[in-house]
Amino acid sequence: MSAVVVVESPAKAKTIEKYLGKGYKVLASYGHVRAFPKKDGSVDPEQDFAIKYQIIDDKKKRLDAIDKALKKADELILASDLDREGEAIAWHVAEVLRERGSLEDKRVLRITFNQITKKAIGEAMANPTDVDMQLVDAQQARSALDYLVGFTLSPLLWRKIRTGLSAGRVQSVALRLICEREQLIRDFKAKEFWTIEAACAVGGGEFSAQLHAVDGKKLDKFAITDGINAKTMARRVQQGNFKIAEVAKKQVKQQPSPPFITTTLQMDASRKLGFTARKTMQVAQKLYEGIDVGGEMMGLITYMRTDSLNVSEDALAEMREHISTNYGADYLPPKARHFKTKSKNAQEAHEAIRPTAFERTPQAMKQVLDADGWKLYQLIWKRALASQMAPAILDQVRADLQSTDPKNGGLTLRANGSTLAFAGFRKLYIEGSDEPGKTDKPDSERLLPPLAEGDAVDMKTADAKQHFTEPKPRFSEATLVKELEANGIGRPSTYASILNVLRERQYVNMEKKRFVPTDVGEWVNKFLVASFGNIVDPKFTASIEEKLDAVARGESEWKPVLRDFWGPFKAAVDKAADAERPTEETEEVCPDCGKPMAIKLGRYGKFLACTGYPACKHAKPINGPKEDTEPELSDEKCEKCGSPMAIKHGRYGKFLGCSAYPECKNIQPMEKPKDTGISCPECGKGTFLEKKSRRGKIFYSCSTYPKCKNALWNKPIERACPQCAAPFVTEKITKRRGTEHVCASEDCDWKEQIEAPETV
């Protein structure tokens, strides 16, 4: 008997074929093989949401290769990933081959595995199943919803705001969260408050304490709101005599965090490593698919798109043995720890993200992995192992200091501290924090000296410290993923794509690794909230996710989900089509006709326009430069005449222009293009520079331009093509096929899947 096995990525194919041995041919589909045509009507609400699929152009040759191999085989084994996308890919491959008549007299089997190891592949082959149509239908419903929203809302945005915009079902909610947080920050009014901090000593040991109560009444946060009272109180504290009135001690156990799931991996990689969610998933994909270890390809981690906290008994036993051998019996709890998965739809047959073998320690893998791969592998390895270690034990101490001076009595100071009595899991791993300024330093660094009731306190200094309340910070990648997950929006596998889409569409910018909405993003959000408030509401979007989960569990059919969504959505679209184009009112008056001027959003940003349009067509830039305004000079010197370069504003944004204009007409971009360091193969002299086109699209051109006009739309990657040895490959990103590395040579068809496509 012989069989053809179909996986998603060619990186897996060689490893799995080696594990399976003779009689098996393993081929890659390179992700999805069918998709909706790039035109309206692929999902037809008038025909009960009939769906049309077409084979993706460059997947025909992949299907032809599978078809050809099947002629000599008895079985087709579908081995795509074990999530909804993977199930749908398996179904699409089978459907195309069935339509071709290639599956006559062939057995069709479905296998899944959450790690690429010989044992896992063997177990999967021993327990084949059928394609799970419940998961396929859930994925079809999600894709159809996203398609309907995109193809319906995008043309509406073109008419009402500006051309070239697009909207999506889930990322519109993420954009709303970002914009609402920004508005909260703008509206926030800081409140002043003061604290009294005292530097104290007992028996030579120094510590700090804070004013806690006056005349037995506990002070709340805003008890002291002005500097005069605060400084008066600080003088009272410094002039007072204090003793230790009470010392309270207790021991607290701190339990470890569970092993990673997709969302928590993205969060901690953002906090600790500075990775974007997209980068985290790209690096994790490589670790999962296989790394060359001593001449053998090995999958180093389990499947990284999961919301299950389950860990196999074999892995638990291996972890416990590693802990006992390397850390000692004190670090091993009496029995294995099991974590309860919060997600209603988590599949417990899946596992949390963990190493496939704990004997492959981060230190052992350091020479094998690149820098990013090693950092992420170490994070996964430590988190997983720490989840099975003994709890940390903290000795917490609270001391109250009471004033003993009758003339200055009634003051109580409080000091808090803790000692790490037993490190437990903290010896290996401490979870990151989303709070600004907070670090992962252990509590043992906040120590109090030995204190006993009745001890006299030496008051060194007492200072009044001014504070202001602060708004919630802007979302980082970690906190936005956390917010999306908490609201039940999207799926773990979609978050990286959602965040990337917001950036690519220039709805947000990143400032200090935080999301800041652009003018375009805020206008799109205002329009969507005004016209489709219920549909872009987090609770409504979460309810759609619950319905899709119910389809995946087989509790409901998928087309009723589309019907329930489409009715209210279509009514809202029809109403919005008749609405006025959104504007912002101003107090400025049109100099031509006297009517109010309004802020509008145009192709190149905000501008002022007369509300009397089209009768009056007066328009001008907002805060545009006046004739008598001196130009803002930069530190740059003109390379042609030596005059200072001035910062100017054009239709494509800021640029540098020679201040000696019009005598010298030299111009240059504000920011120097980023040099990729990759040599141009056409001229052999320049390197590829990252630039932006007039429409804001990134491209890469030779640094010797205009002498050499070689340019690329795809990002060049410093890696020789493994097939033809071309000096570099390029990174190609598409919604349908995800992220691929493609040979830069037009004569070579080599490709490698880096990140699978994700439904947004």
C-alpha positions in Angstrom: 0.0 0.0 0.0 1.2 3.5 -0.8 -0.2 6.9 0.2 0.1 10.6 -0.6 0.2 12.8 2.5 -0.7 16.5 2.1 0.6 19.1 4.6 0.4 22.9 4.5 4.1 23.8 4.6 7.0 22.4 2.6 9.2 22.8 5.7 7.2 20.0 7.3 7.1 17.7 4.3 10.7 16.4 4.3 10.7 15.8 8.0 7.4 13.9 8.0 8.3 11.9 4.9 11.5 10.8 6.6 9.4 9.7 9.7 6.9 7.8 7.6 9.4 6.0 5.4 8.9 4.0 2.2 5.5 4.0 0.6 4.6 7.6 1.5 4.9 10.7 -0.6 4.5 13.9 1.4 3.6 17.1 -0.5 2.7 20.6 0.5 -0.4 22.6 -0.4 1.4 25.8 0.6 -1.7 26.9 2.6 -5.1 27.4 1.1 -5.7 26.1 -2.4 -9.1 27.8 -3.0 -10.4 31.2 -2.1 -13.2 33.6 -3.0 -12.8 35.3 -6.4 -11.6 38.9 -6.2 -15.0 40.3 -7.0 -18.4 40.9 -5.4 -20.9 38.1 -5.5 -18.7 35.3 -4.3 -21.1 35.0 -1.3 -24.6 35.6 -2.5 -27.2 36.5 0.2 -30.0 36.3 -2.3 -29.2 32.6 -2.9 -29.1 31.6 0.8 -25.5 32.6 1.0 -24.3 30.3 -1.8 -20.5 30.4 -1.9 -18.3 30.3 -5.0 -14.6 29.2 -4.7 -11.9 29.3 -7.3 -8.4 27.7 -7.3 -5.7 30.2 -6.3 -3.6 30.9 -9.4 -0.2 29.6 -8.1 -1.8 26.6 -6.4 -2.8 24.8 -9.6 0.7 23.3 -10.0 0.6 22.2 -6.3 -2.7 20.4 -6.9 -1.4 18.9 -10.2 1.6 17.5 -8.3 -0.8 15.9 -5.7 -3.0 14.6 -8.5 -0.1 13.1 -10.3 1.3 11.4 -7.2 -2.2 10.0 -6.4 -2.3 8.0 -9.6 0.3 5.6 -8.0 -1.2 5.6 -4.5 -4.1 3.9 -2.7 -4.7 6.6 -0.1 -4.9 10.4 0.3 -4.0 11.4 3.9 -4.8 15.0 4.7 -2.4 16.2 7.4 -2.9 20.0 7.5 -2.9 21.9 10.8 -5.3 20.9 13.6 -7.3 24.2 13.8 -10.3 25.4 11.7 -8.1 26.8 9.0 -6.2 23.5 8.7 -9.5 21.6 8.6 -10.8 23.8 5.9 -7.6 23.4 3.8 -7.9 19.6 4.1 -11.5 19.8 2.9 -10.7 22.1 0.0 -7.9 19.9 -1.2 -10.2 16.9 -1.1 -13.0 18.7 -2.8 -10.8 19.8 -5.7 -9.4 16.3 -6.2 -12.9 14.8 -5.9 -14.2 17.2 -8.6 -11.3 16.1 -10.8 -12.2 12.5 -10.3 -8.9 11.7 -8.7 -10.3 10.1 -5.6 -12.2 7.2 -7.2 -11.2 4.0 -5.5 -9.0 6.0 -3.0 -9.3 6.1 0.7 -9.4 9.6 2.1 -8.1 10.0 5.7 -7.6 12.9 8.0 -4.8 13.0 10.6 -3.8 15.7 13.1 -0.8 16.1 15.4 0.3 18.9 17.7 4.0 18.3 17.3 6.3 17.1 14.6 8.0 14.2 16.2 8.3 10.6 15.1 6.1 9.4 18.0 3.4 12.0 17.3 3.3 11.3 13.6 3.1 7.5 14.3 0.2 8.0 16.7 -1.7 10.2 14.2 -1.2 7.6 11.5 -2.6 4.9 13.8 -5.7 6.9 14.6 -7.0 8.5 11.4 -10.4 10.2 11.2 -12.6 12.0 8.7 -12.6 15.7 7.9 -14.5 17.5 10.7 -17.2 19.3 8.8 -18.3 21.2 11.9 -14.9 22.9 11.9 -15.0 23.4 8.2 -18.5 25.0 8.4 -17.4 27.3 11.2 -14.5 28.5 9.1 -16.7 28.9 6.0 -19.1 31.0 8.1 -16.3 33.2 9.4 -14.8 33.7 5.9 -18.2 34.5 4.5 -19.0 37.1 7.2 -15.6 38.8 6.7 -16.1 38.8 2.9 -19.6 40.3 3.2 -18.4 43.0 5.6 -15.3 43.9 3.5 -17.1 44.0 0.1 -20.0 46.0 1.5 -18.3 48.5 3.8 -15.2 49.3 1.7 -17.1 51.0 -1.2 -19.2 52.9 1.4 -16.0 54.2 3.0 -14.7 55.3 -0.4 -17.9 57.4 -1.0 -18.2 58.8 2.5 -14.6 59.4 3.6 -12.0 58.9 0.8 -11.0 56.3 -1.8 -8.7 53.4 -1.0 -10.0 52.7 2.4 -11.3 49.3 3.6 -13.0 47.8 6.7 -13.2 44.4 8.3 -15.5 42.8 10.8 -13.0 42.2 13.6 -10.2 44.7 13.0 -12.9 47.5 13.0 -13.7 46.6 16.6 -10.0 46.6 17.5 -9.7 50.0 15.9 -12.7 51.2 18.0 -10.9 50.0 21.2 -7.8 52.0 20.2 -9.7 55.1 19.3 -11.9 55.0 22.4 -8.8 54.7 24.6 -7.2 57.7 22.8 -10.4 59.7 23.5 -10.3 58.8 27.1 -6.7 60.0 27.3 -7.7 63.3 25.7 -10.7 63.8 28.0 -8.8 62.8 31.1 -8.4 65.5 33.8 -5.5 64.8 36.2 -6.2 65.0 39.9 -3.5 66.1 42.3 -2.6 64.2 45.5 0.2 64.1 47.9 1.9 61.3 50.0 4.2 61.6 53.0 7.2 59.4 52.6 9.5 58.9 55.6 13.0 57.4 55.7 13.3 55.5 59.0 15.9 53.4 60.9 15.7 50.8 63.6 18.8 49.3 65.1 20.9 50.5 62.2 18.6 49.0 59.6 17.0 51.5 57.3 13.6 51.3 55.6 10.8 53.6 54.2 7.3 54.1 55.5 4.3 56.1 54.4 1.8 58.2 56.4 -1.2 55.8 56.7 -3.6 57.3 59.3 -4.2 60.4 61.3 -6.0 60.2 64.6 -6.9 56.6 63.9 -8.6 57.5 60.5 -7.1 55.8 57.5 -6.1 58.2 54.8 -7.5 57.6 51.3 -5.6 58.4 48.1 -7.0 62.0 47.9 -6.8 62.8 51.6 -4.1 65.4 51.0 -4.6 67.4 47.8 -2.5 70.5 48.2 1.2 71.2 48.8 0.8 73.5 51.8 -1.1 70.8 53.9 1.3 68.1 52.6 4.4 70.0 53.7 2.9 70.9 57.1 2.1 67.2 57.6 5.6 66.2 56.5 7.1 68.5 59.1 4.9 67.0 61.8 6.1 63.5 60.8 9.8 64.5 60.8 9.5 66.2 64.2 7.6 63.4 65.8 8.9 60.5 67.9 7.7 57.0 66.7 7.8 53.5 67.9 6.9 50.2 66.3 3.3 49.7 67.4 2.4 46.4 65.5 4.3 43.9 63.4 2.1 41.5 61.3 3.7 38.6 59.4 2.1 36.0 57.1 3.4 33.5 54.6 1.9 33.5 51.1 2.2 31.0 48.4 2.5 32.2 44.8 1.4 29.7 42.1 3.1 29.6 38.7 1.3 30.7 35.5 0.1 28.0 33.1 2.1 27.1 30.0 1.6 29.4 27.0 -1.4 29.5 24.7 -1.3 31.6 21.6 -2.5 34.8 23.2 -0.3 34.6 26.3 2.7 33.8 24.1 2.1 36.9 22.1 1.7 39.0 25.2 4.8 37.8 27.0 6.9 37.9 23.8 5.8 41.5 23.5 6.6 42.4 27.1 9.9 40.5 27.5 11.3 40.3 23.9 9.7 43.3 22.2 8.3 41.1 19.5 5.2 42.0 17.5 2.4 39.5 17.5 3.2 38.8 13.9 6.9 38.2 14.5 6.1 36.0 17.4 3.9 33.7 15.3 6.5 33.7 12.4 9.3 32.6 14.8 7.1 30.1 16.5 6.0 28.6 13.2 9.7 27.8 12.4 10.2 26.2 15.8 7.1 24.1 15.2 7.8 23.0 11.7 11.4 22.0 12.3 15.0 23.1 12.9 18.1 21.3 11.7 19.6 19.7 14.8 22.8 17.8 14.1 21.7 17.1 10.5 18.2 16.0 11.4 15.1 18.2 11.1 13.2 18.4 14.5 10.1 20.2 15.5 11.1 21.9 18.8 7.7 23.0 20.1 4.1 21.9 19.9 1.5 23.6 17.7 1.4 27.3 18.4 -2.2 28.2 17.5 -4.1 26.8 20.5 -6.2 28.0 23.3 -6.0 24.8 25.3 -4.0 24.5 28.6 -4.0 20.8 28.4 -0.6 19.0 28.6 -0.1 15.3 27.8 0.7 12.9 30.6 4.0 11.9 28.8 5.1 15.6 28.8 4.1 16.0 32.5 6.1 13.0 33.4 9.1 14.3 31.5 8.8 17.7 33.1 8.6 16.3 36.6 11.7 14.1 36.0 13.6 17.1 34.6 12.7 19.2 37.7 13.6 16.5 40.1 17.0 15.8 38.5 18.0 19.4 37.9 16.4 21.4 40.7 15.9 18.8 43.5 12.9 17.4 45.3 12.0 20.7 47.0 11.1 22.2 43.6 8.8 19.3 42.7 5.2 19.4 43.9 3.6 16.2 45.2 1.6 15.7 42.0 1.4 17.2 38.5 -0.4 20.5 38.2 -3.4 20.6 35.8 -4.8 24.0 34.5 -8.4 24.6 33.6 -8.9 26.1 30.2 -11.1 29.2 30.2 -12.2 29.2 26.5 -15.5 27.5 26.0 -14.5 26.1 22.7 -10.9 25.1 23.5 -10.3 21.6 22.2 -8.8 19.6 25.0 -7.3 17.2 22.5 -5.0 20.1 21.7 -2.1 21.0 24.0 -0.6 24.2 25.4 2.5 25.4 23.7 5.5 23.5 25.1 8.9 22.0 24.0 8.6 18.7 22.3 11.5 17.5 24.5 12.7 19.1 27.7 16.1 17.6 27.4 16.6 20.1 24.5 17.4 22.9 26.9 17.8 26.5 25.8 21.5 26.2 26.4 21.7 23.1 24.3 19.8 24.9 21.4 21.8 28.1 21.5 24.2 27.1 18.8 21.4 25.7 16.6 18.9 28.5 16.6 19.2 32.1 15.4 18.9 34.9 17.9 15.1 35.4 17.7 14.4 31.7 17.6 16.5 31.1 20.7 14.9 33.9 22.6 11.4 32.6 21.9 12.3 29.0 22.5 13.9 29.9 25.9 10.7 31.7 26.9 8.5 28.7 25.9 10.8 26.2 27.6 11.0 28.2 30.9 7.3 29.0 31.1 6.3 25.4 30.5 8.7 23.9 32.9 8.0 26.5 35.6 4.3 25.7 35.4 5.1 22.3 37.0 7.4 23.6 39.7 6.6 24.1 43.4 5.0 27.4 44.4 7.1 30.3 45.6 6.8 31.2 49.3 6.8 34.8 50.3 7.2 36.0 53.9 5.2 39.2 54.0 5.7 41.8 56.8 3.6 44.8 57.7 4.7 47.2 60.4 2.7 50.2 61.8 4.7 53.0 63.4 2.8 55.1 66.0 3.7 58.6 67.1 4.5 58.8 70.9 4.7 62.5 71.3 1.5 63.8 73.0 1.8 67.2 71.3 2.2 65.6 67.8 0.3 62.4 68.3 -2.3 60.7 66.3 0.1 59.9 63.4 0.5 56.3 62.1 3.1 55.3 59.4 3.0 52.0 57.6 5.9 50.0 56.1 5.4 47.0 53.9 8.0 44.5 52.8 8.5 40.9 51.9 11.1 38.2 51.8 11.3 35.4 49.2 11.5 32.5 51.6 11.5 29.9 48.9 12.0 30.7 45.2 10.0 27.7 43.8 9.1 28.3 40.1 10.5 31.9 40.4 13.9 30.4 40.2 13.2 29.8 36.6 10.5 32.2 35.3 8.6 35.3 36.3 5.7 36.5 34.2 5.9 40.0 32.6 3.8 42.9 33.6 1.6 45.3 31.5 1.9 48.1 34.1 4.2 51.0 32.9 7.4 51.2 34.9 6.8 47.9 36.7 9.6 45.4 36.3 10.0 41.7 37.0 12.1 42.2 40.1 11.3 39.7 42.8 9.6 41.0 46.0 12.6 39.9 48.0 14.3 43.2 47.0 11.8 45.1 49.2 13.2 44.1 52.5 12.5 45.3 56.0 15.1 45.1 58.8 14.2 43.0 61.9 11.4 44.8 63.7 9.8 44.2 67.1 6.9 45.9 68.8 8.1 48.7 71.1 11.3 49.4 69.1 12.1 53.1 69.0 12.2 54.5 65.4 14.9 57.0 64.3 13.2 59.4 61.9 15.7 60.4 59.3 13.7 62.5 56.9 10.0 63.0 55.9 9.1 64.4 52.5 5.9 65.5 50.9 5.7 64.0 47.4 3.3 65.4 44.7 1.5 63.0 42.4 -1.1 63.2 39.7 -3.5 60.6 38.6 -2.9 59.3 35.1 -5.2 57.9 32.4 -5.0 54.3 31.3 -2.1 54.0 28.9 -2.5 53.5 25.2 -2.6 49.9 24.1 0.5 48.0 23.5 0.4 44.8 21.4 0.3 42.8 24.7 -2.5 44.8 26.3 -4.6 45.0 23.1 -4.3 41.2 22.6 -5.3 40.9 26.3 -8.3 43.2 25.8 -9.5 41.4 22.6 -9.2 38.0 24.4 -11.0 39.3 27.5 -13.9 40.6 25.3 -14.1 37.3 23.3 -13.2 39.1 20.1 -11.6 37.1 17.3 -9.7 33.9 17.7 -6.1 33.4 19.0 -4.8 32.7 15.6 -6.2 35.9 14.1 -4.7 38.5 16.5 -1.3 38.8 14.8 -3.1 39.5 11.5 -5.6 41.9 13.0 -2.8 44.1 14.4 -0.8 43.9 11.3 -3.8 45.0 9.1 -4.4 48.1 11.2 -0.8 49.1 10.6 -0.7 48.3 6.9 -3.9 50.3 6.3 -2.3 53.2 8.2 -5.2 53.4 10.7 -2.7 53.4 13.5 0.9 54.4 14.1 3.3 52.9 16.7 4.7 55.4 19.3 7.0 53.9 22.0 5.5 50.5 21.1 1.9 51.8 21.7 -1.0 52.1 19.3 -1.9 55.7 18.3 -4.8 56.2 15.9 -4.1 58.2 12.8 -6.5 60.9 11.4 -7.7 58.3 8.9 -8.2 55.7 11.6 -10.2 58.1 13.8 -12.4 59.2 10.9 -13.1 55.6 9.8 -13.9 54.7 13.4 -16.3 57.7 13.8 -18.1 56.8 10.7 -18.4 53.1 11.5 -19.5 53.8 15.1 -22.1 56.4 13.9 -23.5 54.2 11.2 -22.8 50.6 12.5 -22.6 51.1 16.3 -24.1 47.8 17.1 -22.1 45.8 14.6 -18.7 47.2 15.6 -19.6 46.8 19.3 -17.3 44.5 21.2 -20.2 42.6 22.8 -21.9 42.0 19.4 -18.7 40.8 17.9 -18.2 38.5 20.9 -21.7 37.1 20.4 -20.8 36.3 16.7 -17.7 34.4 18.0 -19.9 32.4 20.4 -22.2 31.5 17.5 -19.2 30.4 15.4 -17.9 28.4 18.3 -21.4 26.7 18.5 -21.1 25.8 14.8 -17.6 24.3 15.5 -19.1 22.2 18.3 -21.9 21.0 16.1 -24.6 22.7 18.2 -26.0 24.8 15.4 -25.9 25.2 11.6 -23.7 27.9 9.9 -26.1 29.5 7.5 -28.5 30.8 10.2 -25.5 32.7 11.7 -25.1 34.5 8.3 -28.9 35.2 8.0 -29.1 36.7 11.5 -26.1 38.9 10.8 -27.0 40.0 7.3 -30.5 41.4 7.9 -29.5 44.1 10.4 -26.2 44.8 8.7 -27.8 45.3 5.3 -30.4 47.7 6.8 -27.6 49.7 8.4 -25.6 49.8 5.1 -28.7 51.1 3.2 -29.3 53.8 5.8 -25.6 54.9 5.9 -25.6 55.2 2.1 -28.0 58.2 2.4 -26.1 59.8 5.2 -24.1 63.0 4.8 -20.3 62.8 4.4 -18.8 63.2 7.9 -17.2 66.5 8.8 -16.1 68.3 11.9 -17.5 71.8 12.6 -15.3 74.8 13.2 -15.8 78.4 14.2 -14.0 79.6 11.0 -16.0 81.4 8.3 -15.4 81.1 4.6 -13.8 84.3 3.3 -15.6 83.9 -0.1 -19.2 83.3 0.9 -19.4 83.7 4.7 -20.6 80.2 5.4 -19.0 78.1 8.2 -15.9 76.2 7.3 -15.7 72.5 8.2 -12.9 70.0 8.6 -13.0 67.2 6.0 -10.7 64.3 5.3 -9.2 64.2 1.9 -6.7 62.0 0.1 -3.8 63.7 1.7 -5.2 64.3 5.2 -7.4 66.8 6.9 -8.3 70.1 5.3 -10.8 73.0 5.7 -13.6 73.3 3.2 -16.6 75.6 2.9 -19.9 74.0 3.9 -21.5 75.7 0.9 -19.9 73.2 -1.5 -20.5 72.7 -4.4 -21.7 76.3 -4.8 -18.6 77.5 -3.0 -15.4 75.5 -3.5 -13.1 77.4 -1.2 -10.7 75.0 0.6 -7.4 75.3 2.4 -5.0 73.3 4.5 -5.4 73.2 8.3 -2.8 75.3 10.0 -1.3 75.9 6.6 1.8 78.1 6.4 1.1 81.8 6.0 3.0 84.1 3.6 4.7 85.9 6.5 5.7 82.8 8.4 9.4 82.0 8.6 10.2 78.5 7.3 11.3 76.0 10.0 14.9 75.1 9.4 16.4 71.7 9.9 20.0 70.8 10.9 20.6 69.4 7.4 22.6 71.4 4.9 21.8 71.5 1.2 24.2 69.1 -0.7 24.1 71.4 -3.8 24.5 74.9 -2.4 25.2 74.6 1.3 22.2 76.5 2.5 20.1 75.2 5.4 17.3 72.8 4.4 13.8 73.9 5.5 11.0 71.6 6.6 8.2 71.9 4.1 4.7 70.4 3.7 3.5 68.8 0.5 0.6 66.7 -0.6 2.6 63.6 0.4 3.6 64.9 3.9 6.7 66.6 5.2 9.9 66.9 3.2 13.1 68.9 3.2 13.5 71.7 0.6 16.4 74.1 0.2 15.8 77.4 2.0 17.5 79.2 -1.0 14.5 78.3 -3.2 13.8 79.3 -6.0 17.5 79.8 -6.7 18.1 76.2 -5.5 15.4 73.7 -6.0 17.0 70.7 -4.2 14.6 68.6 -2.2 15.0 65.3 -0.2 12.8 63.2 2.1 12.6 64.0 5.8 13.9 60.6 6.8 16.8 58.9 5.1 15.8 55.6 3.5 16.6 52.5 5.6 19.5 50.5 4.0 18.7 46.8 3.9 22.4 46.0 3.3 21.6 43.6 0.5 23.6 44.2 -2.7 21.8 45.0 -6.0 22.5 42.1 -8.4 21.8 44.3 -11.4 24.6 46.9 -11.0 26.7 45.2 -8.3 27.4 48.6 -6.8 24.4 49.8 -4.7 22.3 48.3 -2.0 18.5 48.1 -1.7 17.0 51.0 0.2 13.5 50.9 1.8 11.4 53.7 0.4 7.8 54.9 0.2 5.9 55.5 -3.0 3.7 58.5 -3.4 0.7 56.5 -2.2 2.6 55.3 0.9 3.4 51.8 -0.3 6.8 50.4 0.7 9.2 49.4 -2.0 13.0 48.7 -2.3 15.2 50.4 -4.9 18.9 50.5 -5.6 20.9 53.2 -3.8 22.6 54.3 -7.0 19.3 55.4 -8.6 18.9 56.9 -11.2 21.9 55.2 -12.6 20.4 51.9 -11.7 16.6 51.6 -11.7 16.3 48.1 -10.2 13.4 48.1 -7.7 11.4 45.5 -5.8 8.0 45.6 -4.2 8.7 42.7 -1.9 11.2 43.0 1.0 14.6 41.4 0.2 15.8 38.9 2.8 19.5 38.1 3.3 19.2 34.4 2.5 20.5 32.5 -0.5 17.9 30.5 -2.5 18.2 26.9 -1.5 17.2 25.8 -5.0 19.1 28.0 -7.5 21.6 29.7 -5.1 20.4 33.2 -6.0 22.0 35.7 -3.5 18.8 36.6 -1.8 15.1 35.8 -1.5 12.1 38.2 -1.0 9.3 38.2 1.6 5.9 38.2 -0.1 2.8 38.8 2.1 -0.7 38.3 0.8 -4.0 37.8 2.5 -4.7 34.5 0.8 -1.4 32.9 1.1 0.1 34.5 4.2 3.8 35.1 4.3 6.1 33.4 1.9 9.8 33.6 1.1 10.2 33.6 -2.7 13.3 33.4 -4.9 14.3 36.8 -6.3 15.2 35.2 -9.6 12.4 35.2 -12.2 13.7 31.9 -13.6 13.3 30.0 -10.2 9.9 28.9 -8.8 11.2 28.2 -5.2 8.9 29.2 -2.4 8.7 28.6 1.3 5.7 29.1 3.6 6.7 31.3 6.6 3.3 32.1 8.1 0.0 30.6 7.1 -2.8 32.9 6.0 -5.2 33.9 8.8 -8.8 34.9 8.6 -9.5 38.3 10.1 
